[in-house]
Amino acid sequence: MRIVFMGTPDFSVPTLKALIDAGHEIVAVYSQPPRPAGRGMSERPSPVHAFAAEAGLEVRNPISLKGEAEQEAFNALDADAAIVVAYGLLLPKPILDAPREGCFNLHASALPRWRGAAPIQRAIMSGDAETAVMVMRMAEGLDTGPICLGEPIVIGPDETAQELHDALASAGAGLMVRAMEMLASGGLTATPQASEGVTYAAKIDKAEARIDFSAPASEVHNKIRGLSPFPGAWFEIESNGKRERVKALRSQMADGAGEPGQVLSANKELVVACGEGAVKLVRVQRAGKKPCAVDEFLRGFTLAEGSILPAA
């Protein structure tokens, strides 16, 4: 089929690649404009843009799709379908109506749970044991369209957002190819989402990334893995009379009790008491340093057992 692909981050790339490998004609790729990145803050194309350009595909980077000229340019592509995977722009009705068979979105949650921008992180932070990846026929609302296909994905007790991201991206690529095969043969149906169980996955605010050790250990653990690797849940340590920020990138539930933020063990492993229970920090990153295992971190910085990590 003639397909317009619309996506921006790493999560989108496997689906674009799978559609190409399946023999579909990608008539254009839409992605967010290049952004300043890296130490030199030079403009860098998105992962989808870079992959598409390497594959010799036409890439378009409109700031908005609301203008008549952009809508006419989209319509002129004469597409059978548009595939949207974490694109980053809302599609106005003229865009949704342009492809002959409609627009289809790959969403990383068990809709209607976790509609919105950060479904992977929010599912983990809320302690969900299972999520899904779903192909949805797009409507004007935010992730409100009917569901065509879905695949459940178990969330491991220590799984991080990056690990779940990769599993969902891989599963979603195969699911979208299957959906397009069914669409081409006239066998793709869509079922309206349930009206109950709707939740919204708000964009992650960096202000919520600080670890509050007065919370139960399960909440602390879920925040750490849900925000790993970005933006990274963090705590502070005292170093030469100054506070230094440390990101916690991996953790496990641990036995122990004490005052919230109390260091229960700092000999090759770092166990910190929470409001209920304790967490063992497994992988961390000091400011300006590379991520490392906790035993390496403790060789370079001494934490006294019984000490209390600084609170906000």
Secondary structure, DSSP 8 states (H G I E B T S, - for coil): -EEEEEE-SGGGHHHHHHHHHTT-EEEEEE----EEETTTTEEE--HHHHHHHHTT--EE--S-S-SHHHHHHHHTT--SEEEEES--S---HHHHHSSSS-EEEEESSSTTTTEES-HHHHHHHTT-SEEEEEEEE--SSTT-S-EEEEEEEE--TT--HHHHHHHHHHHHHHHHHHHHHHHHTT----B---SSS--EE----GGGGB--TTSBHHHHHHHHHHTTTTT-EEEEEEETTEEEEEEEEEEEEE----STTBEEEESSSEEEE-SBSEEEEEEEEETTS--EEHHHHHHHS---TT-B----
